[in-house]
């Protein structure tokens, strides 16, 4: 990495594989050379694994996109990132891999069947990116079914104490761990979780915000 070239964690920006989940998140960002993985854990993990096998020179992964955030009424305190705000995800975990029982939810780790995380992003990259963007580092949780009711949102926050919710983050982090590649994960909050009528949705503004952030990280713009 040359002195004048942006980089994170000792990795030059040209050595990052840049990915997002949906075409909406990557819309009109062709100059960033974004690969679209697909929405959900399975699509993200499958497509990223194939992408990395075909890119042996890759030295890191940058995942970006939008996210839901847990509102103050469910977490009992002020969220670290507001609706419309940016954040760097410092760690992520699977939130609904397991079994729901009368005694409560048991994840794969409790069942001794697998690993649900948390999976840390690269801490040096996260700190450098968060400082450059002047945004917080937060905890993420990845689900197959988003928290679209008050009960689901409150229950998942109580179980995981995450700040933001996505459908791909932990799957991408898991694949990065398998390939021994560092991950940098950036999100913009498009809505509050819980009752969708109270979500204060603005997908377009969140997409614009996170794309601006990625351009700043990769191009210094």
C-alpha angles and dihedrals in degrees: 000000000000121000092250098046121092115242142157129218090359092303120119114233091241089063094059123100103220116210142169133178108236135035088239092062092050096039114140092357098110093132089066091061091231121185115210112220102184130250120291138032098283096049093044095049095042097047095042091051091053092045093052093047087057094047106056091163093061113117101180144005127234113198119188137171146106128305143185118243128211110249127232092253091063100039098041094231144056113297115238091231127039129221104281092023131122129237142172113232108227097183137004137193141185109261105189107030104120141040132308110221136176087256093052140274119321117195127209092268092055088049091048090235103114150325122291096176146192089231110194123221113225103290096210092050091046093051094047093047093045090051093049092049095036091230134131127263108235143182120254135202125199122213140176092214115043120225101258097155131061092241095050093048095048092045095050093047091051090051100043107018089215124159100211135027127214138160099231114027101097092040090056091045090050092052091047089054091051091051092041092236125140118244130216112192124191127179140177118209111242098175148351117263121241127048104025092216088063095043097101089218124203111157095165095055091046092051091050091049096049093045090052089050093051091048089052092049095047103032104022090237 
